[in-house]
Amino acid sequence: MFAYMVLLHDPKPHPLLCIEEPENQLYPRLMEELAEEFRGYAAWGGQVMVSTHSPDLLNAVKLEEVFWLAKRNGVSTIHRASGNEQLVRYVKDGEKMGYLWKEGFFDGADPS
């Protein structure tokens, strides 16, 4: 977590910061704080792209911040969570995105 804090509080933010699976080696309870730090970095001028398999991290982010890739017949497409009416309804009713992802509501995100 310390390494992320140093990176995210650099006085000169990078235009694009890509982070792969930040949940590795971190306590699940830190995911909400880390999501807030990513959000702050983006508000400060950088763009953040995070790849994750963590329901805890998904539970900590906003609907409009979530995108996922789906690959069919050799073609990858990008999906926006806020563009999925079913996800929007569930989140509006209080459901968490991490739980919805685990239940298969992110069309094409499950590799099986």
N, C-alpha and C positions, 0 to 999 in steps of 0.2 A: 504494500500500500504506500509505503514511503516513496518508492521509486515513481509511482504514478503521481503522487503529490508534487514531487520535484518537477516532473515533466509538465504537469498541468498548470503549474504556477511560474513557468518560464516567462520572463518579462517580454520576450519576443515570441509570441505563439506562432507555430508553423501554420501555413495556410490549410494544410490537410494533415490530420493526425489519424493514423490507422492502428488499431489495437486488436489483436487476436486473442480471444478467450481470456479476458481479464479475470475471470472467476477462478482460474487455476492458481492454487496456492493461497487463496484468500478465503476468509470465513464468509459464509453466505450472508451473514448479517451486515457485512460491509458493502454489499451490492447497492443498497439504497444511497449510501453516502457517496460511493463512487459514481453512480449515475448523476447525482447532483453536481459533482465536480466536472464530469464530462459536459453537462449542460452549461455550467459556468464558463468553461473553456470556449464553447461554441458562442456564447453570448459576448465573450471578450474579443472575438474576431477570428478564431480558428474554426475549422470544420472538423468534426469527429466522426469517424466511421469505426464501428465496433462489431466484430463478429463474435457470436456467443452461442453456447448451448446451455445457458443458465436460465432456468425458470425464475430464479430469484432476481436476476438482473432485469429480465423482461417485466417482472412485477413492479420494478422500480422506475420504469420509464413511461413516458406518455404515449398515447396511441399514435399521435402524429409524428413521433420520433422513430417508429418501427417500420422497417422494410425487410423483405426477405426475397431470396432467389428460389426459383423453381425451375428444374430442368426437365424438359420433355422432348423426346425425339432429337436430342443433341442441341436443343436451343434453350438458352437460359432466359427467363423473364423476371423482371423485378415487380414485386407486389408491394403495395402500400397498405398498411394496416388500417389507416383512416379511410381508405377507399373500399374496404370490405364491410358491407352493410351489417352482416351478421356479427362481426367482431365489434363494430361500433355499438350495436344494440347491447351486446353482452357487457362491454366495458361500461356503458352508460348505466346499466343495471347493477354495477358494482363488482363484476367479475374481474379477475386479474389476468393479464395477458400471458404470463408464464404458465398458469394453469390451463388456459385455453390452448396454448401451444402443445402442452403435454397431452391434451385430449384430441389433438389432430385438427384443430380449426384453422390452421395456417396452411391453406391448400397448396400442396406440392412441396412443402418443407420437409416432410417425413421421407427419408430415403427408401423406405420399404415399399 
